[in-house]
Amino acid sequence: MFKKNHQKKIFIFTDGGSRGNPGPAALGVVIQDENGNLIKEYGEFLGEKTNNEAEYEAVIFALKKIKHLFGKKKIKEMEVAVKTDSELLTRQLNGEYKIENANLQSLFMKVWNLKIDFGEINFQHVAREKNKRADRLVNNILNSRLF
């Protein structure tokens, strides 16, 4: 398959975490271009969530931000790789695992509905070491909220 010259590849690293399960939760999102240059990064407090809910919220947040940053027309032409260290999230979003938790089912539907606006989008599991920056954003938010 040939890539169009104007097609741009974006890497999104997401992480979500909670202290306690459920407990105070936050998300971290790092957006990079195809050369690894930072475009934007975000950290946000989520309130009381489970760890898995926070992981989903991070992906939802990231997809909304990408759409806002680049616009609906451009994201149709982009290749977007969402990288997360949550194996459960990756496998659920790729259709490999069933989602039995009702809260996760509704979050999955939000991701699914956002996905429609994108051209090529894929979800990849990465080792925790490759997701340090997003993880640090989560921990910085939680540390600042809890102390």
N, C-alpha and C positions, 0 to 999 in steps of 0.2 A: 504494500500500500504506500502510495506517495503522500508525503506531507505537503500541505500548501505552504508556500513561503511565508504567508502572513500569520500562519498559525503559531500561537505562542504557548509555551508550556509553563504552567504555574505549579509550584509545590506548596502544599499547605500541611504544616505539622500541627496536629491538635492533641491536646491533653485535657483531661478533666479529672478532678479528684475531690475526695471528701475526707474530712477528719471525723471518723466514726462512719458508720454505714447503716442508716443515713446520718448525716451531720453537716456542718458548715462545708459548703462546696464552692469550687471555683473552676474556671476554664482558662486555658492558655492556647493561643493561636499564633503561629508564625507563618507568614506568607513570603515566599521567595520566588525569584524568577528562575529560568532554566539554568542560569549560571551560579545559582546559590546566593545571589545578592538579596539582601533583605528589602522587601517592599513595605511591609507593615507587620507589627506585632501587637497583640492585644491580650490583656488579662482582665477577667471580670469575675466579681463575686456573684454567686448564684443563689445564696440562701441555703436552705435545708434540702439536700438531695442525697441520693445514693451515689456511689462511685460510678456505676454504669450510666445512670441518668446524666451525670456531669460529663462523661465521655461523649454521649449523644449530643448534649447541649453545645459542646465545643464544636462539633461538626456542623450543626445547624447554624451557629453563630458565624463560623468561617464561611459557609456557602453564602449566607446573606451579605457578609462583608465583601466577598469577591464580586458578587452581583452589583453591589453598590459602587465599589471602586472602579469597575471596568464597564459596567452597563450591560444590558440584556443582549445587545447585538454582538459585542465582542466576546462574551463568554460562550456564545454558540460556536465560535471559531477556535476557542482555546482547548488545550488538553490540560485537564486538571488532575493532579495526583494528590489525594488526601492520604497522609501518612499518620498513623497512630500506633501507639504501643499497646493498645487494647486488642487482644486477639479476638475476644468475644464480639466486640463492636465490628471489627473487620469482617469476621465470618458471618455475622448477621446481615450486614449491609451488602455482602456479596452473595447472599442467599444460601450459604452453606449450613447455617444453624437456624432452627426455628426460634421464634420469639414468643415465649409463653407469658412473660410479665406484661400486664396491661399498660403500665406506664411506659415501658420500653416500646411496646407496639405503637403507641401514639407518637412517640419521638421518632421511631422508624418511619412512620407515615409522613412526618414533617420533612425528614431528609429526602424521602422518595419524591415528594411534591416539589421540593427545591431543585432536585436533580434534573427534572424535566427541562428546566431553562438552560441547562448546560449542554455543550456539544459532547465532547469526550470527557468522562469523569471516571476515575477508578479509586478504589479504596485499598490501601496496602498496609499490612502489618510491618512495623519496623521494631528493631530492638530498642529497649529503653535508652541505651546510650546514644542512639541516633535521634532521640526526641528530647534531649536535655533542655533545650531552650524553652520549649513549650511547658515542660515539667517545672522549670524554674519559675515561669510566670505564674503557674498555679500555686506553687508553694509561697511565692512572695505575697500574693494576694491573701492566702490563708494565714500566713504568719502576721501580716499587718492587721488583719481583722481580729485575730485571737489574742494578741498581746498588747 
